[in-house]
Amino acid sequence: YKIFKVLKTILIFPPLFRLVLFDFRLARLALVSAEADLSLPLAKELPSRHAQLNALRSTEEFDVLVIGGGATGAGCALDAVTRNLKTALVERDDFSSGTSSRSTKLIHGGVRYLQKAIMKLDYEQYLMVKEALHERANLLEIAPHLSAPLPIMLPVYKWWQLPYYWAGIKMYDLVAGIHCLKSSYVLSKSKALELFPMLKKDRLVGAIVYYDGQHNDARMNLSIALTAARYGAAVCNYTEVVRLLKHDGKVCGVRCKDLITGQEFDVKAKCVINATGPFTDSVRKMDSQQVENICQPSAGVHIVIPGYYSPDNMGLLDPSTSDGRVIFFLPWEKMTIAGTTDTPTNVTAHPIPREDDINFILSEVRHYLSQDVEVRRGDVLAAWSGIRPLVTDPDSKDTQSICRNHIVSLSDSGLVTIAGGKWTTYRAMAEETLDAAVGAHKLLADRCRTVGLMLEGAKGWTPTLYIRLVQDYGLEKEVAEHLASTYGGKAFDVAKMAQVTGQRWPIVGKRLVSEFPYIEGEVLYAIKEYACTAIDVIARRTRLGFLNVQAADEALPRIVQIMSEELGWSREKSAAELEAARTFLHQEMGYRSRSEQLTRTAEINLDQQEVHRYEKRFHKFDKENKGFITIVDVQRVLQSINVHINENALHEILNEVDLNKNGQVELNEFLQLMSAVKKGQVSDSRLAILMMTAEETLDKRGPVTVDRSGGGV
């Protein structure tokens, strides 16, 4: 029946079909470079944050001042400065510190929006998909180092779904037109399992594979802001807008506060743009307390699990979860991202992932993975919540209806607000916003030139750039690949900051943590990219905090030490930075939820034989039968088997299990740990693995026999 509806729509309404096939009016080739049209010089060196603050203070009047350093705000700043407008941008936190760093990492047109457009003959939704597909192509072109096409598999478990989904996905390709990344295709059951061996086999009919884009969202956001800075925009993070300035009832600037020094100053501008995402209404109420709220915040939670849960280059889409939401299951940075949820929430600068949402995602993942793959709560390495700023149109008569795309509004005082939308269409939203601002404020501006405009790092990047990094600087291959895909052509600048290791290989590039390719030189480069806090480094300049909270926690002391030496922090400031970063990991990146999996396991779910085995293991360390073990006990056993771990590392290992934080691990705490490991709530406890390995080594040695000792003659 559904297949019939699709075919009927196409056949009975030929105008829509003609639009799908031939409407390329919106399709402007992203392959055409925009730089030839620009008369602006591109600065070789980024201005320092101090220089940017001076520009904000000393400039008599800007043409455009953007509030908000997310994707849309940075896009507005880049659009404005490349139209030859004197441009400034201020951000209360860090660039991409909010929603723009907490996305699903997809650059997509919206398969489900297209389904609604066809089924409901909704031309507006069709145009929205068309625009998003054009922007997808443009974004992949202007930042090839940060983005790439990604095949996504849609498994099919009912025969009738195969032609139905195929028709819809083929329509998606047709709407993309010249911007189609690669044609979708159908897979047999055996071929689908060959490409995605973790997939559930039972009742699997086949699969359909289509292509969308994937990117490093926080780095992409930062690249947009840095590109604007290189073209001459005064962009500054940790600069809060305290209030709007008005003259004769019209907005003429803002009062700012530098959150690093506490100093306040005024910034004058002909036009002020509100691009603050979930905080849209906060700025609108600075303009007028009487305005109605238009933001309808929705929380989306994502989790990160080990990379072995998915193939290296194949995502998965479940279009119909148990409650109707879509779940994505995607490889990213050699890990696997699963999400997202969609739950009404309150606006906050520090959203926290809920345990219910994490378990919902895990439950849905279990539905389409093979029974051979045990999906464990303990495998969640990080989790985060992002607030999606859905909006209602303030000019609409029906104030309860949520806008499906974005809105640009102009207040009586001249404040321009851009709200809603999605990551993929940030550039188009910025263009529409600047068109409205230029018209409303009579600004002398050139036309938009951001289509095809290469972003920071795109120049000089090639797929084989990493080889030159290995050859020229002596970096490890994995580190070189990471630098090339993160910084593009600027990777050589990062490599120059890498310290000599003193080893035969690699020659330069000391890692922050052994299992990730992030190096200490990146911390120094992050400061050049306006990183002001340790959180900026672990969350947005690198993505360590989003990939593995424990690894990020281990890297923090060294990161703080490097930043302290470079920025001249006091001992108190360094301690405060370390504490703030750890609070961020515990609250916003799911570390607390991860650790609570052990504390919640008060009941020890072990049989008598298991209890006996683990007690025996425990007493190999607790030789004196104290009922607890300390660092000294562990060190003694490890030394006896010639294993050496420094005291700080041992302290961290024991602290993971020390529930009452008294500096020792009691037998009951150890049994709780092993019970949690058994139930899959904890999967990578270093203490559990360390003690098991030590016990096995000791048992293999055993007592030395008399004849082998040379005695008994």
QUIQUIHU-V219925 format. One record per run of one state. SS is the DSSP state (a for helix, b for strand, c for the rest). FROM is the first residue (numbers start at 1). TO is the last residue. If there is no record, write none. Layout:
ss: [SS & SS]
from: [FROM & FROM]
to: [TO & TO]
This chain:
ss: [c & a & c & a & c & a & c & a & c & b & c & a & c & b & c & a & c & b & c & a & c & a & c & b & c & a & c & b & a & c & b & c & b & c & a & c & b & c & b & c & b & c & b & c & a & c & b & c & a & c & b & c & b & c & b & c & b & c & a & b & c & a & c & b & c & b & c & b & c & b & c & a & c & a & c & a & c & b & c & b & c & b & c & b & c & a & c & a & c & a & c & a & c & a & c & a & c & a & c & b & c & a & c & a & c & b & a & c & a & c & a & c]
from: [1 & 2 & 13 & 14 & 23 & 35 & 38 & 49 & 59 & 62 & 68 & 71 & 82 & 87 & 91 & 99 & 102 & 106 & 108 & 111 & 120 & 123 & 143 & 147 & 157 & 159 & 180 & 185 & 189 & 196 & 199 & 200 & 206 & 216 & 217 & 231 & 234 & 237 & 239 & 248 & 250 & 259 & 264 & 275 & 277 & 288 & 295 & 306 & 307 & 310 & 315 & 319 & 327 & 333 & 335 & 340 & 343 & 345 & 355 & 369 & 370 & 377 & 380 & 382 & 393 & 402 & 404 & 406 & 411 & 416 & 421 & 423 & 442 & 465 & 474 & 477 & 498 & 500 & 501 & 508 & 509 & 511 & 512 & 519 & 520 & 521 & 529 & 534 & 542 & 544 & 548 & 549 & 568 & 571 & 589 & 591 & 600 & 608 & 622 & 628 & 630 & 631 & 641 & 647 & 656 & 665 & 667 & 679 & 686 & 702 & 706 & 710]
to: [1 & 12 & 13 & 22 & 34 & 37 & 48 & 58 & 61 & 67 & 70 & 81 & 86 & 90 & 98 & 101 & 105 & 107 & 110 & 119 & 122 & 142 & 146 & 156 & 158 & 179 & 184 & 188 & 195 & 198 & 199 & 205 & 215 & 216 & 230 & 233 & 236 & 238 & 247 & 249 & 258 & 263 & 274 & 276 & 287 & 294 & 305 & 306 & 309 & 314 & 318 & 326 & 332 & 334 & 339 & 342 & 344 & 354 & 368 & 369 & 376 & 379 & 381 & 392 & 401 & 403 & 405 & 410 & 415 & 420 & 422 & 441 & 464 & 473 & 476 & 497 & 499 & 500 & 507 & 508 & 510 & 511 & 518 & 519 & 520 & 528 & 533 & 541 & 543 & 547 & 548 & 567 & 570 & 588 & 590 & 599 & 607 & 621 & 627 & 629 & 630 & 640 & 646 & 655 & 664 & 666 & 678 & 685 & 701 & 705 & 709 & 713]
